């Protein structure tokens, strides 16, 4: 089966899990297989939960329909991060100078990114970390299977609760070959040797950090990991 057929089957099983029955299940959606297969670096952005109670849509559909242009907090930061990672880690000043062009180009480069939520049940504007953590514990095997199917090179965990949750999953659901590491600049990451995937621990795009500092630190530390 191709990637999307595997995801479709996986989401069907995930939807039937008891942890997914007390709410609206919103799948992450499908990979753009042509863009994904042609990407030099396969990047997965792992978020907490969907801020929506509307059924009948998915995260990849939201991106394809340019929903990121209407959202004012999370996505402007994610656009900068993903553009930087996929385009040779340019300096922050360069990205800011041509940010209007970056938004116009986003429809092209975001096709090479796979966005996913660890919690597939719709939440609110502010995630409840205890609830997110519980969902990772209860449906974690599905999450690891999803990552195996997509097989990204790099997974950016947007929030400590996500990174810690993945780390615990790998420890308790093994056997998995992985190593918790840290860059010289202090950025924690996990090398999951089984599928040669790197998980990076980073803050959520909505976290209050100076935008230039947040971008620059992430770009420099990822370059160290990939070098």
Secondary structure, DSSP 4 states (H G I P E B T S, - for coil): --HHHHHHHHHHHHHHSGGGSSS-B-------HHHHHH-SS-EEEEEEE-S----S--HHHHHHTTGGGT-SSHHHHHHHHHHHHHTT---HHHHHHTHHHHHHHHHHHGGGEEEEEEE-B---SS--HHHHHHHHHHHHHHHHHHHHHH--SEEEEESHHHHHHHHHHHHHS----EEEEE-TT--EEEEETTTTEEEEEE--TTS-S-HHHHHHHHHHHHHHHH-
